[in-house]
Amino acid sequence: MRTSFPFVAAGLVLFLSLAGCNKKATSVKATKASIAIPARPAAQGSLVVVGTLQKVSGQFPANDLYKYAYVMKYSVDTVVEGAFASGEILVAHYDPRTARSAIQDDQKGKVGGTLSTFREGEKHYLVLRPLDSAWTGALEDNYPQEKSPRWFATWAQGI
């Protein structure tokens, strides 16, 4: 069987193109893709981190009387965007009893992500804003002794 040159050349070009795709990229986009985070989260923030949930202090109150944000402690594993100096961060999550995708009240569109539960030891991709600029409602904060700033999660996704 005889193969013509154009087909061999095209096959060689295709092979070399695909072989080049296997090289490891070192850009931020490649890092983001490797931890399965959204290319464009629906929420805005001034700090984006990957963190491990260290402590959920106490029980989430019932959310039938009022809506609230609940402060949880994370260790920061990676700063994706923005600047953060410390290893731990306090993050307030809106209505933690409700899955992020199921929020249907006035916070819909302001809070998002894929989390449905919060378990200590899990890694989360978090888009954060300073708490004072993002939340003015009720706050459940079991860390009154810690003076570090609080952040509000506008996006929370497990990774």
N, C-alpha and C positions, 0 to 999 in steps of 0.2 A: 504494500500500500504506500502510495506516495503522498506526502504532506506538502502543501505549498508554503512558501516562505511567509506570506502575509499572516497566515494562521499561526505559525510558529512564533513570529514576532509579537503578535497580539497576545498570545499565551504567555510569553516571557515578560512582557510589560505588565500584564495582569498579576502574574506571580510576584514580581518585584514590588508592585504596589501593595499587595496584600502582606508581603513579608515585612515591609516597612511599618505596617500598622501594629506589629507586635512589639515595637520598641516602647519602653516605659517613658511616659511623659512626666515632667516635673512641674508642670504649671499648676496653678490653683484650681483650674477647671478640672484637670485630671484628678487631683486630690479630692475634690468635691464628688466627682463621679464615682470614685472608689469607695466612698462611704455612703453612697445611695441617697444623696440629698437632692431636693428639688433644684432645678436650674434657676427657677424664679419663684420663690415663695410668694404666696398671695399677700403677705403682710410685710410692712416696712419696719426697719429697725436701725439703730445706730451701732449695735454690737451683735456679731454673729459668732457663736461658739459651738463647739461640740463638748458636752459635759457629761459626767457620770453623776446620776442622782445619788447623793450621799445620805440624805436624811429627810424623811417626811415626819416632822415632829407632831405627834398626836394624831387624832382622827379628823377627817374632813367633816365639818358641820353639815347638817341637812341643808339643802338649798331650796326648801319650799317656802321659807319666810322672806329671804332676801338673797341677792346675788353677792358674791364676794370673790376676792382674790386670795390665794393661800400661798404663803412663802415657804419655799423648799430650798434646801442647801445642796449645791452642786460643787464638784471639783471640775475645774476647767481643764480639759484635755488638749484642746486645740482652739486657738483664736482664728476664725476664718476671715472675719472682717472687723475692723475697728481696733481699739487698743484696750487691753486689760492687763493689769500688772500682777494681781494676786492669784493664788492657786484655787481659792474657793470663792463662790459667788452665791448671793441670795437672790432667788428668782421667784416672783409671784406669778402664779397661774390662775387665770380666771376660771371659776366654777370647775374645779378638778374632778367632780363626780360625773361630769358630762364629757363624752368623747368630743375631741376638737371638731370633728366633722359634723357632729350633731347639734352644735350650738345654733339656735334659731332665734335668739332674742336680739336686743339692740347691739350686742357685741359681734353678731355675725358679720363677717367681712373685716372686722378689726382683729379677731383672734382666729387662728387656723392651725392646720397641721393634721397629723394622722394619729396622734396618741389617743388612746381610749382609757388607759390606766396609767398610774404612776407607781413604779416599783423601784425600791432602792437597789442600786447596783446597775441599773439599765443606763445605756448611753442615749443621749438625746441631742438632736440638732436643734439649736435654739436661736431664734431671731428676737433680739431684746431691745427694749427702749427703757430709759430711766423711768422708774415707777411714777414719780411725781408728774411727768409729762404724759403718761399713758393711762393712769387709773386714779379716779377720785372717789371710788365707792368704798364699801366695807373691806377691811383688810384683816385677815387672820395671820398674825405674825408671832410665832413662838420663839423668836430670837431677839427679844428686846435688849439683851445685854450686848449684842453685836452692833457696832456702830457703822459697819460698812454699808455703802449705798445698796438700795434694793433696785432690782430690775424687773420689768414686766415682760412676760413672754407673749409676743404677738404671733409667733409660730413655734410649734413644738412637734418634733417628729422623731420617732424612734429610729435608731440605726443599728 
